[in-house]
C-alpha cells in the first residue's frame, strides 16, 4: 500500500467491504433495533454548521493537542472495538501500532485479541485499556491491576452494557462475533450488578486516570465527577445498545457544562470526518473517539490503512481550522458553530461519504 492508495476517506469503504464477511460488516456498521440512535449520531453532527471568520493569520493552523497529559498529533482515540480480530487478523495489535506510529491514542477492548499483555508489548507508546465487567470485584480488581502492571496509561470502564443490545442485523443472520460466541445469554450478571459503589472502590485503589464510557446525561456526569472520575466519555456504543437515544454530540454541551472542567470529556458516535472532530472540540470536548471509521481503515489496509486514515483526518482538521480562521482548538468556542434549520434525510453514513452513492 502506498499513500495514494487512499486519498480520501470514503476510499476505505469498498476494500473494507470486500475484505470481510457480510456478517462482520453488519456487526461493524450496524446498530440496535431500529437503528434510530445510530442514525441520530450522524444526523446530530450534520445539523451543526460553521460560522467562519476571515482575514486572520492562519498559516500555523495545527491539529495537535494534549489528551490526558499526552502530546498528540490529533485529539483522537482509536475507540475500543470488541472482536476486532474478526475485522483484521492481528486484532488489537494493528491499531496500537498505528496509533504509536502516527501519534494518537488507542484504547484496547478487553474482548479484543490477542489481549492486553501482547498489545502492551506491541508499541512503546501510551495505551488505554477498556474493561467489560465479566467477574466479581476480585476479578475486576485483578484485571485492572494487570493492565496497570503492563503500563496502560488509563483504565476505562464501560457502563452502558448491562444488557447486550438487540442488534437485529446480527440476529437475523444468526451471527455472533467471536468474543460473544461463548455467551448464551443477553445479560451479564456481573455487568448488571456493577454500580457507583464499585467505581468508588476502584477509584480508591488505582492511581492512573479513570474513564467511564457510556455516559449519556449531565446527571450521571456530575455523579462521575463526584466519584473522582478523570474522564467522562459520552457514548451510546455507536447506536448499538439502547435505541431511540440522542446523538452523542447533542449530549456534549450539557456534559461539558456539568463537569465544569473537573474532568476531561471524550465523545464518540458517528464521527467520520475532520470537520466532525472540530465541531466536537468547539463544543468543549477534549478528544473524539473513532470506531466505525477505524474498523473500515483496518479492514481495508490493516495497520498501514489505519495510519493513513489518521493522516487524512489530520489534513481535514488542519484545513477546517484554517478555514474557520483559527490556528488551534484553544481559539475555538461556540461562536464558531450554529444549529442548521430543518432535518436531513436519513442517509446514515452516506452523509459523511456522499460520493459513494455516485459510484466513486
Beta strands, then each sheet from edge to edge (+ up, - down):
strand 1: 48-50
strand 2: 65-67
strand 3: 70-72
strand 4: 76-78
strand 5: 105-109
strand 6: 127-131
strand 7: 154-158
strand 8: 209-215
strand 9: 231-234
strand 10: 264-267
strand 11: 287-290
strand 12: 337-339
sheet 1: 1+ 12-
sheet 2: 2+ 3-
sheet 3: 4+ 5+ 6+ 7+ 8+ 9+ 10+ 11+ 4+
end
